[in-house]
């Protein structure tokens, strides 16, 4: 079983910054993609950014130029640096990990971390 844990959420004023961290643990053979999703009240969960094993990254349009995703392959970790935060970034942020374990593919989620942007 793959265990995914996020940290780093909190309350920040508009224009401020936060850095989210996510680490996956367990008998992981390989991780193919690590990503961040978010879900605001009353809305569907959406992809914020993800990064492949090869380093390819993609971002949702609303965070381009403000957020940056990075990863530490050795630590099975992914990070999301969020700058120039806006009230509309308020949501629960979830880490998602896709990979292989014990000859099977897995798709694991963390419990989520709350990000609130408000003055």
Secondary structure, DSSP 8 states (H G I E B T S, - for coil): --EEEEE--EEE-TT--EEEEEEEESS-SEEEEEEEEEE-TTS--EEEEEEETT--EEE-GGGTTTEEEEEETTTTEEEEEE-S--GGG-EEEEEEEEEEETTEEEEEE---EEEEE--
